[in-house]
């Protein structure tokens, strides 16, 4: 009985580790998409059923297009990330990010903390709230 319980615990820990690695990959891909001004890649990371603060996926993608149009260059780097897998299909992430934008001859920088929700879809983990 103890062996069975230990095996189940190890499996749950390993599965959570795989989920966290997948979620980290999604969040890192978001940094890359924003820094590379790749709106298609960014859009692919947002859940079709995204909903947060009255905004849907179309709204947050349009917001990013507007950011890209405003600045000559954009750089984003996330750090201090904490991921909590809630259940098989939901996760939460709290992280800080540094967003640098360039316009004219100067850079501006903003550092902020955010809380994101993620949902597992048939295509993998997607950001479902918090942008």
Backbone bond lengths (Angstrom), bond angles and torsions (degrees), N, CA, C in turn:
res aa  C-N    CA-C-N  psi(-1)  N-CA   C-N-CA  omega(-1)  CA-C   N-CA-C  phi
1 X - - - 1.439 - - 1.532 110.67 -
2 X 1.342 116.63 -42.90 1.458 120.04 179.46 1.526 110.77 -63.15
3 X 1.337 116.22 -38.80 1.469 120.10 179.23 1.524 110.90 -63.18
4 X 1.323 116.34 -42.66 1.461 120.89 179.72 1.523 110.16 -62.83
5 X 1.312 117.05 -45.37 1.455 121.57 179.16 1.529 110.83 -62.48
6 X 1.313 117.45 -42.80 1.453 121.88 177.79 1.525 110.79 -62.86
7 X 1.317 117.50 -42.68 1.465 121.58 178.54 1.519 111.57 -61.68
8 X 1.327 116.58 -42.81 1.469 120.90 178.72 1.527 109.62 -63.77
9 X 1.319 117.81 -44.57 1.469 121.56 179.26 1.526 111.23 -61.69
10 X 1.314 117.15 -44.16 1.466 120.52 179.26 1.521 111.23 -63.48
11 X 1.320 116.69 -40.05 1.464 120.56 178.76 1.528 110.69 -63.97
12 X 1.329 116.45 -44.37 1.463 119.72 179.66 1.520 111.24 -63.48
13 X 1.319 117.16 -39.99 1.459 121.09 177.35 1.517 110.94 -65.08
14 X 1.315 117.59 -44.35 1.469 121.50 179.88 1.515 110.60 -65.27
15 X 1.335 117.57 -43.24 1.466 120.92 179.61 1.518 110.14 -62.82
16 X 1.337 117.90 -41.94 1.465 121.44 176.98 1.515 110.96 -61.62
17 X 1.326 116.92 -36.77 1.458 120.81 177.77 1.516 112.06 -65.14
18 X 1.335 116.61 -38.84 1.468 121.02 177.48 1.525 109.25 -65.63
19 X 1.337 117.35 -43.75 1.464 120.84 178.50 1.526 110.72 -61.15
20 X 1.321 117.07 -45.14 1.467 120.48 -179.74 1.526 110.97 -62.52
21 X 1.317 116.96 -39.02 1.472 120.24 177.85 1.530 110.27 -64.28
22 X 1.328 116.81 -41.01 1.465 120.84 178.36 1.517 111.28 -65.85
23 X 1.326 116.63 -40.55 1.465 121.11 178.76 1.525 110.04 -66.67
24 X 1.324 117.22 -43.06 1.468 120.31 175.52 1.525 111.03 -56.67
25 X 1.326 116.53 -41.05 1.464 120.61 179.65 1.526 111.14 -63.42
26 X 1.329 117.62 -40.35 1.472 121.38 177.84 1.527 110.25 -63.31
27 X 1.325 116.50 -46.15 1.463 120.11 -177.53 1.532 111.59 -68.81
28 X 1.319 117.10 -36.61 1.472 120.19 174.55 1.522 110.82 -65.99
29 X 1.335 116.44 -37.77 1.470 120.55 178.21 1.524 110.51 -65.30
30 X 1.309 117.17 -32.69 1.474 120.46 175.95 1.522 110.13 -63.04
31 X 1.333 117.32 -46.73 1.472 120.60 176.67 1.523 110.55 -55.69
32 X 1.329 116.13 -46.60 1.463 121.83 -178.79 1.520 111.36 -63.72
33 X 1.325 117.34 -43.35 1.469 121.25 -179.41 1.525 110.80 -63.96
34 X 1.327 117.01 -42.40 1.465 119.91 179.70 1.523 110.03 -67.99
35 X 1.316 117.45 -46.64 1.465 120.62 -179.58 1.528 112.16 -63.45
36 X 1.334 116.52 -32.39 1.462 120.92 179.45 1.518 113.56 -91.32
37 X 1.342 116.17 1.58 1.467 121.54 179.74 1.530 110.98 56.43
38 X 1.319 115.65 41.51 1.472 122.73 -177.27 1.525 109.26 -101.62
39 X 1.319 116.41 86.78 1.458 120.53 -174.01 1.529 112.25 -64.81
40 X 1.317 118.50 -33.66 1.460 120.93 177.70 1.515 111.43 -64.46
41 X 1.328 116.57 -44.01 1.462 121.06 178.15 1.524 110.95 -64.90
42 X 1.324 115.73 -41.25 1.467 120.71 177.85 1.530 110.06 -60.85
43 X 1.315 116.56 -48.00 1.463 122.29 -178.70 1.525 111.14 -59.71
44 X 1.330 117.15 -37.87 1.472 121.59 179.76 1.533 112.78 -63.22
45 X 1.325 117.65 -22.36 1.461 121.99 -177.90 1.527 112.87 -86.70
46 X 1.332 115.92 -11.12 1.463 121.66 -177.63 1.530 108.72 -98.50
47 X 1.327 115.98 131.62 1.461 121.38 -179.20 1.523 111.12 -63.30
48 X 1.315 115.76 142.36 1.459 121.43 177.03 1.517 110.35 -55.66
49 X 1.320 116.87 -38.77 1.473 121.76 -179.76 1.521 112.25 -94.61
50 X 1.321 117.29 29.91 1.465 121.45 177.06 1.527 108.71 -55.81
51 X 1.332 115.73 135.99 1.461 120.00 175.23 1.517 108.66 -154.89
52 X 1.330 115.84 121.73 1.451 120.42 179.68 1.520 108.99 -160.06
53 X 1.308 116.92 129.59 1.468 122.50 178.77 1.526 112.49 51.14
54 X 1.314 116.37 40.56 1.455 120.99 178.57 1.514 115.19 76.58
55 X 1.325 116.90 6.22 1.464 121.14 -179.18 1.524 110.43 -107.88
56 X 1.326 115.25 143.46 1.445 121.81 174.59 1.522 109.90 -107.42
57 X 1.308 116.17 -175.85 1.466 121.59 -178.82 1.529 111.53 -57.66
58 X 1.328 117.58 -43.72 1.465 120.64 -179.21 1.522 110.47 -57.73
59 X 1.324 116.92 -39.75 1.466 121.58 -178.52 1.530 112.39 -66.38
60 X 1.340 117.02 -45.33 1.471 118.36 -177.23 1.529 111.31 -72.61
61 X 1.319 117.81 -31.02 1.466 119.93 175.88 1.533 109.18 -69.87
62 X 1.332 117.51 -41.78 1.471 120.97 177.33 1.525 110.70 -62.64
63 X 1.317 116.52 -37.74 1.471 121.37 177.36 1.533 110.48 -61.07
64 X 1.328 116.79 -41.23 1.461 120.39 179.71 1.530 110.65 -69.85
65 X 1.327 117.82 -39.38 1.472 120.96 176.27 1.528 109.10 -58.56
66 X 1.318 116.79 -43.31 1.463 121.30 178.88 1.529 111.13 -61.28
67 X 1.331 116.73 -41.99 1.473 120.82 177.82 1.528 110.12 -61.08
68 X 1.339 116.81 -45.47 1.463 120.58 179.38 1.525 111.31 -61.92
69 X 1.339 117.00 -37.96 1.468 121.24 -179.25 1.524 112.15 -69.54
70 X 1.327 117.28 -29.65 1.460 121.97 -176.80 1.523 113.63 -76.07
71 X 1.326 117.47 -28.69 1.460 120.11 -169.94 1.519 111.76 -124.89
72 X 1.338 114.95 150.70 1.462 121.63 179.62 1.521 111.52 -73.00
73 X 1.319 116.60 -34.28 1.469 121.77 -179.12 1.523 108.41 -147.16
74 X 1.323 115.25 148.61 1.466 122.32 179.80 1.526 107.11 -136.59
75 X 1.317 116.02 134.21 1.467 121.07 175.72 1.523 108.56 -130.50
76 X 1.326 116.44 131.44 1.461 120.42 178.06 1.517 109.86 -130.52
77 X 1.327 115.41 134.55 1.465 122.00 176.80 1.518 108.66 -138.09
78 X 1.323 117.02 123.89 1.464 122.69 177.21 1.526 109.54 -92.43
79 X 1.329 115.55 151.93 1.467 120.39 177.55 1.524 108.86 -157.83
80 X 1.315 115.66 170.32 1.457 122.30 177.52 1.530 110.79 54.98
81 X 1.334 115.53 49.26 1.463 123.32 -173.88 1.526 111.17 -88.11
82 X 1.335 115.42 135.00 1.463 122.73 174.94 1.516 107.86 -127.02
83 X 1.328 116.77 120.63 1.463 121.61 -178.22 1.524 109.04 -113.86
84 X 1.328 115.11 135.12 1.465 120.73 176.13 1.524 107.78 -127.86
85 X 1.322 115.86 116.17 1.458 121.06 176.42 1.527 106.55 -81.70
86 X 1.335 116.31 116.64 1.461 122.27 -175.14 1.521 110.50 -79.62
87 X 1.325 116.23 -48.58 1.458 122.24 177.58 1.530 107.49 -156.50
88 X 1.310 117.66 -167.57 1.465 120.67 -175.91 1.525 113.77 -59.23
89 X 1.329 118.03 -25.31 1.460 120.69 -172.97 1.519 115.39 -123.38
90 X 1.337 118.18 3.26 1.461 120.32 -176.52 1.526 110.69 -137.93
91 X 1.328 114.38 143.75 1.462 120.41 177.45 1.524 108.91 -146.68
92 X 1.319 114.85 159.17 1.465 122.56 177.34 1.518 107.76 -124.85
93 X 1.311 116.13 145.34 1.462 120.56 176.42 1.513 109.08 -137.19
94 X 1.301 116.03 131.40 1.461 122.36 169.68 1.519 105.54 -112.75
95 X 1.319 116.08 129.51 1.468 119.86 179.57 1.514 109.35 -152.90
96 X 1.313 114.90 160.30 1.462 121.49 172.49 1.513 107.23 -103.42
97 X 1.320 115.61 156.26 1.463 119.18 174.74 1.512 110.05 -144.89
98 X 1.306 113.72 153.34 1.464 122.12 176.25 1.526 106.17 -114.57
99 X 1.321 116.02 118.80 1.455 121.66 178.41 1.518 107.98 -112.09
100 X 1.316 115.17 120.44 1.468 121.49 177.23 1.515 107.80 -112.89
101 X 1.339 116.28 134.58 1.458 121.05 177.86 1.528 108.66 -128.33
102 X 1.315 114.58 145.92 1.462 120.49 -178.60 1.521 109.20 -120.31
103 X 1.302 114.86 130.65 1.455 120.75 174.19 1.525 108.17 -145.39
104 X 1.313 114.38 139.95 1.468 117.99 -177.56 1.509 110.57 62.43
105 X 1.322 116.24 -118.05 1.466 119.95 -179.15 1.518 112.47 -118.11
106 X 1.344 117.57 18.66 1.462 117.29 -178.87 1.532 112.86 -140.42
107 X 1.326 112.45 154.44 1.465 121.64 176.24 1.523 108.61 -100.02
108 X 1.303 115.74 144.07 1.461 122.77 171.42 1.523 106.30 -121.25
109 X 1.325 114.96 148.95 1.467 119.09 -176.28 1.521 110.50 -135.54
110 X 1.331 114.66 141.75 1.453 121.46 177.27 1.528 108.02 -134.28
111 X 1.313 116.81 135.20 1.461 121.74 174.64 1.517 106.51 -118.21
112 X 1.326 115.54 130.22 1.458 119.79 -175.88 1.524 110.55 -146.41
113 X 1.311 115.96 156.07 1.467 123.38 175.22 1.523 107.20 -104.28
114 X 1.342 116.53 140.67 1.459 120.56 179.70 1.518 110.23 -137.24
115 X 1.322 115.04 157.43 1.453 122.36 175.04 1.518 107.44 -123.71
116 X 1.315 115.87 120.08 1.458 122.18 -177.35 1.524 110.13 -114.27
117 X 1.325 115.01 148.40 1.463 121.34 170.75 1.514 107.00 -108.42
118 X 1.320 115.77 143.21 1.460 120.94 177.26 1.515 109.39 -128.46
119 X 1.325 115.11 148.11 1.456 122.33 -179.86 1.520 108.57 -127.91
120 X 1.336 115.55 138.17 1.458 119.63 175.83 1.537 107.54 -79.08
121 X 1.321 116.27 129.42 1.460 122.43 177.12 1.526 107.60 -120.20
122 X 1.328 118.30 171.70 1.467 119.30 175.52 1.537 112.62 -57.68
123 X 1.329 116.52 -24.64 1.469 121.01 179.60 1.520 112.45 -92.59
124 X 1.325 118.28 3.68 1.463 121.84 -179.61 1.521 110.85 113.29
125 X 1.331 116.42 -172.56 1.460 122.47 -179.07 1.521 109.80 -70.00
126 X 1.351 115.87 138.15 1.461 122.73 178.88 1.526 108.25 -134.83
127 X 1.320 116.52 151.70 1.466 121.87 176.67 1.522 107.53 -76.50
128 X 1.326 116.60 123.79 1.463 119.70 -174.94 1.532 113.79 -113.70
129 X 1.333 118.20 -8.93 1.468 121.59 177.30 1.516 109.02 -168.16
130 X 1.339 115.92 157.62 1.454 120.79 171.30 1.517 116.99 106.91
131 X 1.326 118.19 -9.08 1.476 119.59 -178.80 1.518 111.27 -75.90
